[in-house]
Amino acid sequence: MTLRTAAVRQEQFDERLILYAYLEDRDYAAHIARHGRIVGYTAAKLIHFGSRSGRVSEKLMGYTQMMNSTYLLRKGVLTPKEYGRLGLGTLGANLLRTLGIKHNGEADILDRATRRLRLQGNVLAIKDIMLYGIQPERVALLK
């Protein structure tokens, strides 16, 4: 990723998205886009070296999957279609894979126990949204 220094100096990450936040990069890109166009380069390849011993627990990751995507939908960063894929899609994938059902025949690098923990986090976020509203910083209360 390459960014203009002037744009970086004018924009900040959303401080409500905490704990190595899910979709924080998507939100930041929306802020940077105000300073000029974003250009994709399809010849580039991205390799994500996800670690099983990540920086947050799987339950917290599941919480942020739902809470942060809902927050960014409300904020206008995600479209309803993107929310369907990034918020509701992860909820569905966690549920199906917890039950041992593969989605679209793709391989799942996460085991059922990991998916179960993420699903628990998803459900906690939905409960918090219904009880307290959309407050992504509440994830810190689960730590």
C-alpha positions as CSV (number, residue, x, y, z in Angstrom):
1,M,0.0,0.0,0.0
2,T,1.3,3.4,-0.9
3,L,-0.2,6.6,0.6
4,R,0.4,10.3,0.1
5,T,2.1,11.8,3.2
6,A,-0.3,14.8,3.2
7,A,-3.3,12.6,3.4
8,V,-1.9,10.4,6.1
9,R,-1.1,13.5,8.2
10,Q,-4.7,14.7,8.0
11,E,-6.5,11.4,8.7
12,Q,-6.6,9.2,11.8
13,F,-7.8,5.7,12.6
14,D,-11.2,5.6,14.3
15,E,-10.4,5.3,18.0
16,R,-13.7,3.5,18.6
17,L,-12.3,0.5,16.6
18,I,-10.0,-1.0,19.2
19,L,-8.0,-4.2,19.9
20,Y,-6.5,-4.7,16.4
21,A,-9.9,-4.0,15.0
22,Y,-11.6,-6.0,12.3
23,L,-12.3,-3.7,9.3
24,E,-10.2,-0.9,10.6
25,D,-8.2,-0.8,7.4
26,R,-11.5,-0.5,5.4
27,D,-12.6,2.5,7.5
28,Y,-9.2,4.1,7.1
29,A,-9.2,3.7,3.3
30,A,-12.6,5.5,3.2
31,H,-11.0,8.4,5.0
32,I,-8.0,8.5,2.7
33,A,-10.2,8.4,-0.3
34,R,-11.3,11.9,0.4
35,H,-7.9,13.1,-0.6
36,G,-7.8,11.5,-4.1
37,R,-8.7,8.4,-5.9
38,I,-7.7,5.0,-4.7
39,V,-6.1,2.9,-7.5
40,G,-6.1,-0.9,-7.5
41,Y,-3.3,-2.8,-9.0
42,T,-4.6,-6.3,-10.0
43,A,-1.1,-7.7,-10.8
44,A,-0.1,-7.4,-7.2
45,K,-0.5,-10.5,-5.0
46,L,-1.4,-10.4,-1.3
47,I,-0.4,-13.2,1.0
48,H,-2.0,-13.1,4.5
49,F,0.0,-14.9,7.1
50,G,-2.7,-15.3,9.6
51,S,-1.5,-16.7,12.9
52,R,-3.4,-19.2,15.0
53,S,-2.1,-17.3,18.0
54,G,-3.4,-13.9,17.0
55,R,-3.4,-10.8,19.0
56,V,-7.0,-11.2,20.3
57,S,-9.0,-14.3,21.3
58,E,-11.3,-15.9,18.8
59,K,-14.3,-14.9,20.9
60,L,-13.2,-11.2,20.7
61,M,-12.6,-11.6,17.0
62,G,-16.1,-12.9,16.5
63,Y,-17.4,-10.0,18.5
64,T,-15.6,-7.5,16.3
65,Q,-16.8,-9.2,13.2
66,M,-20.4,-8.3,14.0
67,M,-20.0,-5.1,16.0
68,N,-17.5,-3.4,13.7
69,S,-19.2,-4.3,10.5
70,T,-22.5,-3.0,11.9
71,Y,-20.8,0.2,13.1
72,L,-19.3,0.8,9.7
73,L,-22.6,0.2,8.0
74,R,-24.2,2.8,10.2
75,K,-21.2,5.1,9.6
76,G,-21.7,4.8,5.8
77,V,-18.4,3.1,5.2
78,L,-19.9,-0.2,4.2
79,T,-22.7,-0.7,1.7
80,P,-25.5,-3.0,2.7
81,K,-24.1,-5.5,0.2
82,E,-20.6,-5.3,1.8
83,Y,-22.3,-5.7,5.3
84,G,-24.1,-8.8,4.1
85,R,-20.7,-10.3,3.1
86,L,-18.5,-9.0,5.9
87,G,-21.0,-9.0,8.9
88,L,-23.8,-11.4,8.2
89,G,-21.6,-13.6,6.0
90,T,-19.1,-14.2,8.8
91,L,-21.9,-15.0,11.2
92,G,-23.3,-17.5,8.7
93,A,-19.9,-19.1,8.0
94,N,-19.2,-19.4,11.7
95,L,-22.6,-21.0,12.4
96,L,-22.3,-23.4,9.4
97,R,-18.7,-24.4,10.1
98,T,-19.4,-24.9,13.8
99,L,-22.0,-27.5,12.7
100,G,-19.4,-29.0,10.3
101,I,-21.1,-27.8,7.2
102,K,-18.7,-26.5,4.5
103,H,-19.6,-23.3,2.7
104,N,-19.4,-23.3,-1.1
105,G,-17.1,-26.3,-0.9
106,E,-14.1,-24.2,0.2
107,A,-11.5,-25.5,2.6
108,D,-11.7,-24.0,6.1
109,I,-8.4,-23.3,7.8
110,L,-10.1,-22.8,11.1
111,D,-11.2,-25.8,13.2
112,R,-14.7,-26.2,14.6
113,A,-13.6,-25.1,18.1
114,T,-12.3,-21.8,16.7
115,R,-15.5,-21.2,14.7
116,R,-17.5,-22.0,17.9
117,L,-15.6,-19.3,19.8
118,R,-16.1,-16.8,17.0
119,L,-19.8,-17.6,16.9
120,Q,-20.1,-17.0,20.6
121,G,-18.5,-13.6,20.0
122,N,-20.9,-12.9,17.1
123,V,-23.9,-13.7,19.4
124,L,-22.5,-11.5,22.2
125,A,-22.1,-8.6,19.8
126,I,-25.7,-9.0,18.5
127,K,-26.9,-9.1,22.1
128,D,-24.9,-5.9,23.0
129,I,-26.2,-4.1,19.9
130,M,-29.8,-4.9,21.0
131,L,-29.2,-3.9,24.6
132,Y,-26.7,-1.0,24.3
133,G,-26.6,0.1,20.7
134,I,-23.7,0.0,18.3
135,Q,-20.7,0.6,20.5
136,P,-17.5,-1.1,19.1
137,E,-15.4,-0.1,22.1
138,R,-17.5,-2.5,24.3
139,V,-15.2,-5.2,23.1
140,A,-12.7,-4.1,25.8
141,L,-15.2,-5.1,28.4
142,L,-14.9,-8.7,27.3
143,K,-11.1,-8.9,27.7
